[in-house]
Amino acid sequence: MGQDVRRTDITEKVYGKMDQGSMSLYLNKAQIGKIKFTNQGNLYEMGEGFEFEEDKFYRQESNASDQKQQQLVDDCEFGWC
């Protein structure tokens, strides 16, 4: 993971729904991953921008996108934001 990416702990906001032998993981109403239950243990398949580490779920956020959002906010004097 590069220096321009930070992780936010979203564990408290993630919930799961059982789906034919696996559990789909959601943040708000968007699916972010899936847990497959196998004889060898649980297999976590996370969507792009999300990860599971040490029993916690994280969302990866780019600092570059934060700068772009800040720039859009700075342009509010034009009345279109």
C-alpha positions, 0 to 999 in steps of 0.5 A: 500500500502506497503512502497516498492511500489510507485505511479507515476501519469500517468494521462496525458498519459492515453486515452480512447476509447468508447466501447459499453457503457463503455470506455476502458482506455489505457497507450501507446497501453496497456489497463489498465482499463475500465470506466463503465457508470451507473445510479449511476455514473461511475465505474472505473475498473483498471487493476493490478498495476493501480489505479484511485484516486481523478480524477488522474490515477496512476501506482504502481511501486515496489521499489524491481523491481527498485533494480533488474533493477539497478543490471542488469545495474550494470552487463553491463561489461559482454557485454550482456545488 
